[in-house]
Amino acid sequence: MAYLVIACRSCGTARIAPSTNETATCPQCGTTTPLDEALVHARTDDAETARHAIGQINAKKAGQTYDQEPPPKPSPRDAIDRAIQPAREVTNQRRRAQLAAQGLTDELSTFTQEHWIEALERLDIPKPRALEHLAGLQQANLVTEPTHGSYRHV
């Protein structure tokens, strides 16, 4: 989901608004603003980054500084660990591969063959077998290749 960091046109208070909303209401003064007319300070897909931007804007408004560092972005390695967590609980290798594809898509939107191999190796499935599983999921129309070398579970 994409987030907008906007400031109220009446009182200047910063807030997060999902980009899918049409309006945003200020929690401080109650003013409702159409998002297409809002003063947008930042756009991000990460809620933590949006919260950090709000802290900076509101501190500046109060004449203070906001020294807190933004949270580090999770590495793809962390995303792979999260993606394969459900697959760790399954013993059937084919089902593990399917859950891994679904998790990788949830975490990364699309995944590469390198991500795939790394994920399945963490599930104790060797590279040759991992590639067989990827081909099998494609044949079963459970995984597509929207662009060359980029895969996603459907």
C-alpha positions as CSV (number, residue, x, y, z in Angstrom):
1,M,0.0,0.0,0.0
2,A,1.2,3.5,-0.8
3,Y,1.1,6.2,1.8
4,L,1.1,10.0,1.5
5,V,2.5,12.2,4.2
6,I,0.4,15.4,4.1
7,A,0.0,18.5,6.2
8,C,-3.3,20.0,7.2
9,R,-4.0,23.2,5.2
10,S,-5.6,24.8,8.3
11,C,-3.2,24.0,11.2
12,G,-0.2,22.4,9.5
13,T,-0.3,19.1,11.4
14,A,1.3,16.3,9.5
15,R,-0.4,12.9,9.1
16,I,-0.4,9.7,7.1
17,A,-3.1,9.1,4.5
18,P,-3.4,5.9,2.4
19,S,-3.1,7.0,-1.2
20,T,-6.3,5.1,-2.0
21,N,-8.4,7.5,0.1
22,E,-10.1,10.5,-1.5
23,T,-9.9,12.7,1.6
24,A,-8.1,13.1,4.9
25,T,-9.4,14.6,8.1
26,C,-6.9,16.3,10.4
27,P,-6.8,14.7,13.9
28,Q,-5.9,18.1,15.4
29,C,-8.5,20.5,14.0
30,G,-10.9,18.3,12.1
31,T,-10.4,19.9,8.7
32,T,-11.2,17.5,5.8
33,T,-9.0,17.9,2.7
34,P,-9.4,16.2,-0.6
35,L,-6.1,14.4,-1.2
36,D,-5.7,15.8,-4.7
37,E,-5.6,19.2,-3.1
38,A,-3.4,18.3,-0.1
39,L,0.1,19.5,0.5
40,V,2.1,16.2,0.0
41,H,5.5,16.1,1.8
42,A,6.3,12.5,0.9
43,R,5.1,9.4,-0.8
44,T,6.2,6.0,0.4
45,D,5.2,2.3,0.4
46,D,6.6,1.9,3.9
47,A,4.5,3.0,6.9
48,E,7.6,3.3,9.2
49,T,9.2,5.8,6.7
50,A,6.0,7.8,6.6
51,R,5.9,7.9,10.5
52,H,9.5,9.1,10.5
53,A,8.6,11.9,8.0
54,I,5.7,13.0,10.2
55,G,8.0,13.2,13.2
56,Q,10.3,15.5,11.2
57,I,7.5,17.7,10.0
58,N,5.8,18.1,13.3
59,A,9.2,18.8,15.1
60,K,10.1,21.5,12.6
61,K,6.6,23.0,13.0
62,A,7.3,23.2,16.8
63,G,10.8,24.7,16.3
64,Q,12.5,21.5,17.4
65,T,14.7,18.9,15.7
66,Y,13.8,15.3,15.2
67,D,17.1,13.4,15.4
68,Q,15.7,9.9,15.4
69,E,17.0,7.9,12.4
70,P,14.5,6.3,10.1
71,P,14.1,2.5,10.6
72,P,16.4,0.5,8.4
73,K,14.7,-1.1,5.4
74,P,14.5,-4.8,5.7
75,S,17.0,-6.6,3.5
76,P,15.8,-9.1,0.9
77,R,17.4,-11.8,3.1
78,D,14.9,-10.8,5.9
79,A,12.1,-10.9,3.4
80,I,13.0,-14.4,2.3
81,D,13.0,-15.5,6.0
82,R,9.5,-14.1,6.4
83,A,8.4,-15.5,3.1
84,I,9.3,-19.1,3.8
85,Q,8.1,-19.2,7.4
86,P,4.8,-20.9,6.6
87,A,6.6,-23.4,4.4
88,R,8.8,-24.5,7.3
89,E,5.7,-26.0,9.0
90,V,4.9,-28.3,6.0
91,T,6.6,-31.6,5.2
92,N,5.4,-32.1,1.7
93,Q,8.2,-30.7,-0.6
94,R,5.8,-29.7,-3.4
95,R,3.6,-27.8,-1.0
96,R,6.6,-26.2,0.6
97,A,7.7,-24.9,-2.8
98,Q,4.2,-23.5,-3.5
99,L,4.1,-21.8,-0.1
100,A,7.5,-20.4,-0.7
101,A,6.4,-18.9,-4.0
102,Q,3.3,-17.4,-2.4
103,G,5.4,-16.0,0.5
104,L,8.1,-14.5,-1.9
105,T,5.3,-12.8,-3.9
106,D,3.7,-11.4,-0.8
107,E,7.1,-10.1,0.5
108,L,8.8,-9.0,-2.7
109,S,6.0,-8.6,-5.3
110,T,8.1,-10.4,-7.8
111,F,11.1,-12.7,-7.1
112,T,14.2,-13.7,-9.1
113,Q,15.6,-17.1,-9.7
114,E,18.3,-16.3,-7.2
115,H,15.7,-15.4,-4.5
116,W,13.9,-18.7,-5.4
117,I,17.0,-20.8,-5.0
118,E,18.0,-19.1,-1.8
119,A,14.6,-19.6,-0.3
120,L,14.3,-23.3,-1.2
121,E,17.9,-24.0,0.0
122,R,16.9,-22.6,3.3
123,L,14.1,-25.1,3.2
124,D,16.7,-27.9,2.6
125,I,15.7,-28.2,-1.1
126,P,18.8,-28.3,-3.3
127,K,19.2,-26.0,-6.3
128,P,18.4,-28.6,-9.0
129,R,15.2,-29.7,-7.2
130,A,14.3,-26.0,-6.6
131,L,14.5,-25.3,-10.3
132,E,12.3,-28.4,-11.0
133,H,9.7,-27.1,-8.6
134,L,9.8,-23.6,-10.2
135,A,9.2,-25.2,-13.6
136,G,6.4,-27.4,-12.2
137,L,4.7,-24.4,-10.6
138,Q,4.9,-22.5,-13.9
139,Q,3.4,-25.5,-15.8
140,A,0.6,-25.7,-13.3
141,N,0.0,-21.9,-13.9
142,L,0.6,-21.2,-10.2
143,V,3.7,-19.0,-11.0
144,T,4.0,-16.7,-13.9
145,E,7.0,-14.8,-15.4
146,P,5.6,-11.3,-16.0
147,T,9.0,-10.1,-17.2
148,H,12.1,-12.2,-18.1
149,G,13.7,-13.5,-15.0
150,S,11.0,-12.1,-12.7
151,Y,8.4,-14.5,-11.2
152,R,5.2,-14.2,-9.1
153,H,2.7,-16.5,-7.6
154,V,-0.9,-16.2,-8.9
